């Protein structure tokens, strides 16, 4: 298992464009999380899936943001009409609710720059 | 709401020095507490955790004790190495929730 994989690693886009990021969690993990990290700050929770169900969304997740996990495996995070304030590192994590080790494993992130 | 406060960095130490990174939290209920580490160019990794008061988490020579009376979870290591240079994040997860609440991170720089 190669861990949590995120693509692309870097994305530069013009303001107003739409972008989509992909996260492939560890295969046996049923929980998947998205976080956003801006420079000099800790990660902030955006949303959480258990299997294909989106169970929690932060107020940080405006109407321009949407996340899906259609088959309970990979997930996508789309940002519509990007703004400069969306520039950040977007982190994905996954975990299992089964067993003793429910640790969240993080991917390396997708760095978004909106110009 | 829940929050985590950790000391600002960078913390600059010489190899074999003693390390303390302070972390305090505010939370309702009985959260679990974590330290994550981010090495340059890598993703966040769980370093250690504690799930209840007076628990001590430990890993790779690092330790932290869950102190409910002072709402603290300070990270310590007796003798740091150059390879410990990284950003360290304190975090909590409250009971019944699945989200981690992180502090702002503390950069540690260890020189030979």
HADDOCK unambig.tbl for C-alpha pairs under 7 A between the chains (distance, minus, plus):
assign (segid A and resid 40 and name CA) (segid B and resid 104 and name CA) 6.60 0.50 0.50
assign (segid A and resid 41 and name CA) (segid B and resid 104 and name CA) 4.42 0.50 0.50
assign (segid A and resid 41 and name CA) (segid B and resid 105 and name CA) 6.67 0.50 0.50
assign (segid A and resid 42 and name CA) (segid B and resid 102 and name CA) 5.39 0.50 0.50
assign (segid A and resid 42 and name CA) (segid B and resid 103 and name CA) 5.44 0.50 0.50
assign (segid A and resid 42 and name CA) (segid B and resid 104 and name CA) 4.21 0.50 0.50
assign (segid A and resid 42 and name CA) (segid B and resid 105 and name CA) 5.84 0.50 0.50
assign (segid A and resid 43 and name CA) (segid B and resid 102 and name CA) 6.12 0.50 0.50
assign (segid A and resid 44 and name CA) (segid B and resid 101 and name CA) 6.89 0.50 0.50
assign (segid A and resid 45 and name CA) (segid B and resid 99 and name CA) 6.30 0.50 0.50
assign (segid A and resid 45 and name CA) (segid B and resid 100 and name CA) 6.86 0.50 0.50
assign (segid A and resid 105 and name CA) (segid B and resid 45 and name CA) 6.82 0.50 0.50
assign (segid A and resid 106 and name CA) (segid B and resid 43 and name CA) 5.85 0.50 0.50
assign (segid A and resid 106 and name CA) (segid B and resid 44 and name CA) 5.62 0.50 0.50
assign (segid A and resid 106 and name CA) (segid B and resid 45 and name CA) 6.87 0.50 0.50
assign (segid A and resid 107 and name CA) (segid B and resid 43 and name CA) 5.43 0.50 0.50
assign (segid A and resid 108 and name CA) (segid B and resid 42 and name CA) 5.71 0.50 0.50
assign (segid A and resid 108 and name CA) (segid B and resid 43 and name CA) 4.16 0.50 0.50
